[in-house]
Every structure is written in structure tokens, then in C-alpha cells.
Amino acid sequence: MFFERLPEFIGNHPLLSLAFVGIAIALVMNEFSRFTRGYKAVSPAQLTQLINRENALVVDVSAIGDYEKGHIVGSKHVALSQLDPESKLLAKVKELHVAVVDRNGMQSGAAAKKLVKAGFKNVYWLDGGIASWQGADLPLAKGRAS
């Protein structure tokens, strides 16, 4: 019954049908890109495990003011514009676990992509950024960048 009336629906509602197809394609492409981007999104709990079990380096690419207001204990601040995968800090951890964070998870994705492109093997991105970390009631340090 449904498939018999589908051509009639498409004929009567071409814009709605095109919108549905467009949204479906966008969703499929978005899911596909998650598998090919080279870094993994992690929750605050998963990041805590990476820090505790794998001694992951946490790189915070937030603006300096945001970093000083609150950052993950032990994280290193590197401005996104200054992120150089060949720097002393990062070059020696290419094979280790590196997690990239920022205030809300928007800029850190670009930083994670840059590290993957530079050959880093174990790159993670904190989904939701420091805001999700706070939402999970995990501690933050305050003060100057180290």
C-alpha cells in the first residue's frame, strides 16, 4: 500500500521529497565521515580513562582566557593558531595518545584533524569540550597556562 502511493506523494510534494532526500544524504555522509576522519570522539568518562590508563597528553586549544577560567588538570595550552605538530611538545608524542579539547568542542575537531594529517596515530577529541567535562562534574584547574 505504501509503495503504491509513493509516486503520487512525490508528484504532489516535490519540494518535500527533495528535502527528505537531501537530509537523508547529509545524514549518511555525516556518519560516513565519522569513520574516515582519523580521530575518535570520546566522552568525559572515556577521556578520564585515557588519562589514567594510557597517560594521554591533553592539549587544550581554547582561547587563553577560557583556559585560565578552567582547564583539565595536567592539560597543556596551545593556541589553535600556534598548533604545530612538529613542536617539541607534540613531536615526541606522535605514537602516544593525544586528546584535543577546547571550551565547547568546536575548534578542537580542526586541531585533531591537523594532528592526524601530520601522522599522529592515537588522536582523540573531547565531544562537547570543557562544557561536557563540567557537565559530568569532573574537576577543573584554574590559572595560567603551563
LODOTI-350140 format. One record per residue: residue number from 1; y, x, z of N, C-alpha, C in turn; residue in one letter. Coordinates in Angstrom, 3 decimals, decimal comma, m for minus. Each point is the difference from the previous one (the first is absolute). Layout:
# LODOTI-350140
  resi       n.y       n.x       n.z      ca.y      ca.x      ca.z       c.y       c.x       c.z  resn
   NUM         Y         X         Z         Y         X         Z         Y         X         Z     A
...
# end
This chain:
# LODOTI-350140
  resi       n.y       n.x       n.z      ca.y      ca.x      ca.z       c.y       c.x       c.z  resn
     1    m1,192     0,825     0,000     1,192    m0,825     0,000     1,264     0,875     0,000     M
     2     0,046     1,008     0,873     1,177     0,858     0,106     0,251     0,745    m1,316     F
     3    m1,040     0,619    m0,530     0,155     0,803    m1,211     0,297    m0,866    m1,234     F
     4    m0,398    m1,241     0,029     0,301    m0,898    m1,110     1,491    m0,320    m0,059     E
     5     0,640    m0,064     1,168     1,422    m0,376     0,050     0,929     1,214     0,021     R
     6    m0,560     1,203     0,090     0,813     1,211     0,066     0,890     0,181    m1,232     L
     7    m0,507    m0,135    m1,216     0,892     0,139    m1,172     1,159    m1,008     0,012     P
     8    m0,271    m1,212     0,454     1,052    m1,014     0,085     1,076     0,435     0,999     E
     9    m0,437     0,519     1,156     0,944     0,466     1,021     0,859     1,138    m0,544     F
    10    m0,641     0,979    m0,660     0,735     1,137    m0,558     1,011    m0,476    m1,044     I
    11    m0,402    m0,941    m0,830     0,908    m0,555    m1,009     1,183    m0,719     0,604     G
    12    m0,222    m0,700     1,090     1,071    m0,765     0,646     0,882     0,859     0,900     N
    13    m0,524     1,136     0,462     0,735     0,852     0,959    m0,083     1,473    m0,409     H
    14     0,585     0,372    m1,126    m0,132     1,389    m0,468     0,675     1,025     0,921     P
    15     1,158    m0,322     0,555     0,674     0,954     0,880    m0,779     0,209     1,299     L
    16    m0,495    m1,064     0,552    m0,801     0,099     1,218    m1,270     0,799    m0,261     L
    17    m0,611    m0,221    m1,149    m1,217     0,737    m0,358     0,293     1,484    m0,186     S
    18     1,096     0,332    m0,678     0,390     1,399    m0,184     0,313     0,672     1,338     L
    19     0,671    m0,721     0,884     0,308     0,544     1,322    m1,286     0,300     0,770     A
    20    m0,960    m0,914    m0,075    m1,277     0,212     0,679    m0,709     1,230    m0,551     F
    21    m0,040     0,153    m1,313    m0,652     1,157    m0,626     0,721     1,287     0,403     V
    22     1,334    m0,028    m0,006     0,784     1,176     0,389    m0,267     0,426     1,435     G
    23    m0,042    m0,963     0,900    m0,264     0,300     1,412    m1,418     0,524     0,171     I
    24    m0,946    m0,578    m0,685    m1,389     0,468     0,089    m0,124     1,447    m0,491     A
    25     0,666     0,316    m1,112    m0,035     1,374    m0,519     0,663     0,962     0,990     I
    26     1,130    m0,393     0,566     0,693     0,856     0,967    m0,866     0,267     1,222     A
    27    m0,697    m1,008     0,492    m0,877     0,181     1,161    m1,158     0,948    m0,317     L
    28    m0,590    m0,157    m1,160    m1,111     0,875    m0,393     0,487     1,438    m0,143     V
    29     1,158     0,199    m0,623     0,542     1,354    m0,167     0,349     0,624     1,334     M
    30     0,548    m0,790     0,907     0,337     0,508     1,327    m1,252     0,453     0,744     N
    31    m1,033    m0,789    m0,032    m1,255     0,378     0,667    m0,627     1,221    m0,654     E
    32     0,061     0,074    m1,314    m0,548     1,155    m0,714     0,767     1,269     0,361     F
    33     1,315    m0,092     0,120     0,808     1,186     0,321    m0,306     0,529     1,398     S
    34    m0,419    m0,847     0,899    m0,370     0,463     1,345    m1,161     0,977    m0,055     R
    35    m0,890    m0,166    m0,964    m1,160     0,874    m0,103     0,308     1,288    m0,752     F
    36     1,054     0,020    m0,778     0,293     1,167    m0,827     1,196     0,812     0,485     T
    37     0,668    m0,395     1,062     1,216     0,703     0,412    m0,256     1,325     0,695     R
    38    m1,194     0,220     0,525    m0,329     1,305     0,562     0,236     0,150     1,488     G
    39     0,646    m0,934     0,626     0,175     0,038     1,447    m0,454    m1,322     0,586     Y
    40    m0,275     0,028     1,295    m0,563    m1,182     0,647     0,994    m0,581     1,003     K
    41     0,161    m1,304    m0,035     0,827    m0,687     0,989    m0,801    m0,133     1,289     A
    42     0,652     0,282     1,129    m0,660    m0,113     1,295     0,834    m0,854     0,942     V
    43    m0,684    m0,613     0,939     0,652    m0,782     1,046     0,389     0,950     1,136     S
    44     0,810    m0,462     0,941     0,323     0,846     1,148    m1,254     0,479     0,761     P
    45    m0,992    m0,868     0,153    m1,226     0,397     0,706    m0,749     1,089    m0,769     A
    46    m0,052    m0,136    m1,318    m0,674     1,008    m0,817     0,761     1,322     0,029     Q
    47     1,329    m0,060     0,007     0,795     1,224     0,081    m0,221     0,687     1,344     L
    48    m0,088    m0,760     1,067    m0,282     0,568     1,315    m1,328     0,757    m0,014     T
    49    m1,015    m0,581    m0,641    m1,293     0,680    m0,113     0,116     1,277    m0,818     Q
    50     0,764    m0,037    m1,081     0,195     1,210    m0,818     0,676     1,102     0,808     L
    51     0,987    m0,364     0,779     0,715     0,982     0,820    m0,941     0,579     1,054     I
    52    m0,735    m0,860     0,680    m0,862     0,446     1,096    m1,271     0,706    m0,464     N
    53    m0,630    m0,488    m1,053    m1,292     0,555    m0,435     0,124     1,090    m1,062     R
    54     0,993    m0,137    m0,877     0,118     0,926    m1,133     1,211     0,920     0,112     E
    55     0,759    m0,146     1,099     1,204     0,807     0,200     0,947    m0,111    m1,199     N
    56     0,195    m1,221    m0,481     0,835    m0,244    m1,179     1,444     0,401     0,271     A
    57     0,629     0,578    m1,000     1,424     0,299     0,041     0,728    m1,275    m0,398     L
    58     0,942    m0,442     0,824     0,792    m1,194    m0,306     1,371     0,471    m0,458     V
    59     0,346    m0,349    m1,237     1,287     0,357    m0,578     0,839    m1,263    m0,084     V
    60     1,153     0,015     0,675     0,897    m1,146     0,031     1,142     0,249    m0,980     D
    61     0,110    m0,842    m1,018     1,042     0,160    m1,014     1,159    m0,976     0,203     V
    62     0,129    m0,522     1,203     1,105    m0,911     0,326     1,319     0,751    m0,035     S
    63     1,076    m0,745    m0,073     1,328     0,600     0,156     0,057     0,628     1,389     A
    64     0,761     1,067     0,149     0,043     0,735     1,269     0,408    m0,903     1,168     I
    65     0,922    m0,918    m0,236     0,418    m0,920     1,066    m1,136    m0,895     0,457     G
    66    m0,783    m0,491    m0,949    m1,152    m0,835     0,344    m1,062     0,818     0,724     D
    67    m0,211     1,229    m0,449    m0,993     0,877     0,638     0,371     0,242     1,458     Y
    68     1,277     0,271     0,259     0,449     0,283     1,366    m0,062    m1,231     0,899     E
    69     0,091    m1,197    m0,582    m0,116    m1,235     0,788    m1,427    m0,225     0,482     K
    70    m0,974     0,478    m0,761    m1,402    m0,167     0,395    m0,935     0,489    m1,073     G
    71    m0,916     0,897     0,384    m0,978     0,538    m0,935    m1,337     0,195     0,715     H
    72    m1,045     0,134    m0,776    m1,336     0,212     0,551    m0,030     1,369     0,664     I
    73    m0,547     0,043     1,188    m0,068     1,251     0,755    m0,722     1,061    m0,826     V
    74     0,645     1,158    m0,138    m0,600     1,105    m0,738     0,284    m0,005    m1,492     G
    75     0,683    m1,039    m0,493     0,286    m0,048    m1,435     1,084     1,010    m0,351     S
    76    m0,022     0,418    m1,248     0,998     0,939    m0,513     0,934    m0,759    m0,927     K
    77     1,301     0,225     0,174     0,967    m0,677    m0,862     0,275     0,842    m1,235     H
    78    m0,106    m0,635    m1,154     0,375     0,607    m1,269     0,711    m1,095    m0,793     V
    79     1,268     0,249    m0,327     0,736    m0,991    m0,793    m0,713    m0,177    m1,335     A
    80    m0,060    m1,217    m0,484    m0,700    m0,283    m1,250     0,550     0,857    m1,138     L
    81     1,311     0,186    m0,024     0,605     0,816    m1,062    m0,366     1,474     0,130     S
    82    m0,426     0,415     1,185    m0,359     1,396     0,252    m1,512     0,237    m0,004     Q
    83    m0,759    m1,046    m0,279    m1,456     0,118     0,045    m0,482     0,925    m1,111     L
    84    m0,516     1,150     0,395    m0,502     0,996    m0,944    m1,445     0,310     0,368     D
    85    m0,948    m0,435    m0,816    m1,411     0,249     0,319    m0,354     1,479     0,143     P
    86     0,840     0,879    m0,512    m0,265     1,436     0,092     0,716     0,651     1,182     E
    87     0,659    m0,784     0,845     0,696     0,562     1,159    m1,002     0,605     0,977     S
    88     0,494     0,843     0,907    m0,876     0,649     0,994    m0,787    m1,027     0,809     K
    89     0,681    m1,066     0,398    m0,638    m1,038     0,814    m1,156    m0,666    m0,732     L
    90     0,195    m0,323    m1,253    m0,991    m0,791    m0,732    m1,017     0,827    m0,781     L
    91     0,392     1,140    m0,526    m0,906     0,789    m0,852    m1,286     0,386     0,731     A
    92     0,084     0,251     1,293    m1,184     0,433     0,744    m0,916    m1,149     0,422     K
    93     0,407    m1,240    m0,252    m0,829    m1,145     0,413    m0,497    m0,812    m1,195     V
    94    m0,024     0,608    m1,161    m0,395    m0,712    m1,218    m1,384    m0,627     0,097     K
    95    m0,908     0,637     0,696    m1,369    m0,507     0,118    m0,201    m0,857     1,252     E
    96     0,982    m0,032     0,889    m0,118    m0,754     1,247     0,526    m1,422    m0,184     L
    97    m0,063    m0,779     1,062     0,470    m1,386    m0,025     1,508    m0,030     0,242     H
    98     0,723    m0,656    m0,907     1,450    m0,126     0,108     0,344    m1,480    m0,107     V
    99     0,714    m0,489     1,002     0,438    m1,397     0,004     1,509    m0,035    m0,166     A
   100     0,478    m0,834    m0,907     1,432    m0,116    m0,269     0,476    m1,347     0,530     V
   101     1,095     0,048     0,755     0,554    m1,230     0,591     1,506    m0,034    m0,222     V
   102     0,568    m1,169     0,146     1,448    m0,175     0,034     0,291    m1,247     0,821     D
   103     1,214    m0,425    m0,003     0,400    m1,112     0,874    m0,775    m1,291    m0,295     R
   104    m0,101    m0,380    m1,273    m0,640    m1,278    m0,313    m1,097     0,092    m1,058     N
   105    m0,375     1,205    m0,398    m1,092     0,180    m0,944     0,399    m0,040    m1,463     G
   106     1,281    m0,054    m0,293     0,447    m0,117    m1,389     0,098     1,361    m0,693     M
   107     0,645     0,972     0,622     0,206     1,310    m0,621    m1,214     0,917     0,131     Q
   108    m0,773    m0,199     1,012    m1,127     0,903     0,237    m1,066    m0,101    m1,079     S
   109    m0,085    m1,121    m0,688    m0,942    m0,123    m1,108     0,328     0,980    m1,114     G
   110     1,296     0,152    m0,300     0,430     0,961    m1,026    m0,313     1,429     0,448     A
   111     0,184     0,282     1,285    m0,308     1,333     0,522    m1,497     0,275    m0,077     A
   112    m0,814    m0,988     0,324    m1,458     0,166    m0,072    m0,426     0,263    m1,440     A
   113     0,587    m0,726    m0,930    m0,314     0,196    m1,418     0,362     1,423    m0,442     K
   114     1,129     0,511     0,485     0,444     1,353    m0,340    m0,983     1,045     0,532     K
   115    m0,517    m0,210     1,202    m0,968     0,936     0,570    m1,311    m0,027    m0,783     L
   116    m0,458    m1,174    m0,362    m1,235    m0,119    m0,786     0,162     0,711    m1,337     V
   117     1,147    m0,197    m0,630     0,272     0,633    m1,292    m0,002     1,524     0,126     K
   118     0,382     0,507     1,184     0,038     1,440     0,237    m1,368     0,560     0,384     A
   119    m1,016    m0,849     0,075    m1,352     0,478     0,259    m0,512    m0,183     1,411     G
   120     0,707    m0,738     0,834    m0,481    m0,260     1,353    m1,206    m0,931    m0,076     F
   121    m1,024     0,292     0,801    m1,270    m0,713    m0,107    m0,106    m1,220     0,914     K
   122     0,574     0,076     1,193    m0,166    m1,057     1,009     1,368    m0,517     0,436     N
   123     0,564    m0,881    m0,814     1,333    m0,526     0,273    m0,122    m1,455     0,433     V
   124     0,737    m0,332     1,046    m0,013    m1,354     0,557     1,434    m0,499     0,099     Y
   125     0,149    m1,302    m0,036     1,298    m0,664     0,069    m0,097    m1,088     1,057     W
   126     0,916     0,034     0,970     0,001    m1,021     1,056     0,577    m1,291    m0,550     L
   127    m0,868    m0,967    m0,216     0,396    m1,298    m0,533     0,927    m0,692     0,997     D
   128     1,216    m0,283    m0,418     0,969    m0,650     0,878     0,881     0,971     0,749     G
   129    m0,300     1,282    m0,075     0,832     1,035     0,609     0,083    m0,076     1,523     G
   130     1,068     0,597     0,511     0,217     0,052     1,450     0,105    m1,410     0,580     I
   131     0,486    m0,936    m0,789     0,096    m1,386     0,477    m1,387    m0,546     0,352     A
   132    m1,008     0,303    m0,807    m1,355    m0,467     0,321    m0,564     0,761     1,196     S
   133     0,367     1,267     0,133    m0,416     0,805     1,154     0,539    m0,630     1,284     W
   134     1,281    m0,365    m0,017     0,602    m0,663     1,153    m0,632    m1,358     0,247     Q
   135    m0,304    m0,716    m1,074    m0,628    m1,309     0,120    m1,370     0,073     0,657     G
   136    m0,644     1,159    m0,094    m1,304     0,201     0,636     0,151     0,547     1,421     A
   137     1,226     0,014     0,505     0,311     0,482     1,357    m0,438     1,439     0,230     D
   138     0,170     0,838    m1,014    m0,317     1,408     0,135     1,279     0,766     0,326     L
   139    m0,116     1,129     0,713     1,198     0,690     0,490     0,762     0,743    m1,107     P
   140     1,311     0,083     0,227     0,869     0,768    m0,873     0,759     1,021     0,840     L
   141     0,274     1,146    m0,595     0,847     1,007     0,630     1,400    m0,186    m0,557     A
   142     0,987     0,377     0,776     1,382    m0,091    m0,454     0,608     1,394     0,052     K
   143     1,003     0,205    m0,816     0,694     1,283     0,043     0,033     0,683    m1,338     G
   144     0,423     1,259     0,056     0,249     0,789    m1,203    m1,274     0,361    m0,742     R
   145     0,198     0,277    m1,275    m1,113     0,429    m0,847    m0,473     1,386     0,414     A
   146    m1,292     0,194    m0,090    m0,558     1,319     0,353    m0,165     0,864    m1,206     S
# end
